[in-house]
Amino acid sequence: MRNGLARMILTVILVGLCSARAFAGFGDMYHCDLGIQGGCGYYTGDATPHIFMNVREAYGAFFRYRFTQRWALSLQGNAQRITGYNPDGNGYPASVNGKWINQLVNIDVSAEFNFFRFDDSRYDSRVKPFSPYIGIGFGATAHSHFSKVSGYMPFIIGFKWKFAPRCNLQLAWQHNVYFNDNLENVAEYNNSYGLNGSNIMNNDVAGQLLLGISVAFAMDKHRCLRCDEK
């Protein structure tokens, strides 16, 4: 209840900031975004063979630095819970044995590429207030009661929409491919076939489908073109 109320209050604050359009200049590029996101998460591994099975909640925050209207670097932290059926004693999941649950805390850095020149401009028709985008990077997850850390490579496909000069909405699907096979915190599932390091297809995978809202800041400094000509 308290977590839900806190997220609601933060969302109201962000929407309030977005309504302050008088402080945003049209055609000026803001280099930084700060926002929150929430949605659902999934896990694929020894206990769950397909994505979007046993979906659980996922949420977090992100910071993005935009180098240009095409390229950006994002830092995000997300929390999600993964779950699956307990093993049957031979390394296979059995629904009659109940489920296990493990908490993941993810931190990753990704390079993003916008397919369109993403910004807010009334003068340049090439600049769009929306754009699909892709991203790739590196990250690490603390899990199993923070007793283990696992690295992963995130692959991101998403869509951004600048619905106000300083406010963005984004919908992103992030697929995290891990470098090992121990997300479950169940002994029979942790590299049970001894393939770690030789077969990446044996590694665990987790991901999220998240809707986010962000506020932009750190606008470009205004330049005097006449001064530059001198």
Secondary structure, DSSP 8 states (H G I E B T S, - for coil): -HHHHHHHHHHHHHHHHHT-GGG--TT--EEEEEEEEEEEEEEESSS--STTSS-EEEEEEEEEEESSSSEEEEEEEEEEEEEEE-B-SSSSB-GGG-EEEEEEEEEEEEEEEESSEES--SS-TTEESEEEEEEEEEEEEEETTTTEEEEEEEEEEEEEEEEETTEEEEEEEEEEEESSS-SS--TTTTTTTS-TTT-GGGS-EEEEEEEEEEEEEEE-----HHHHH-
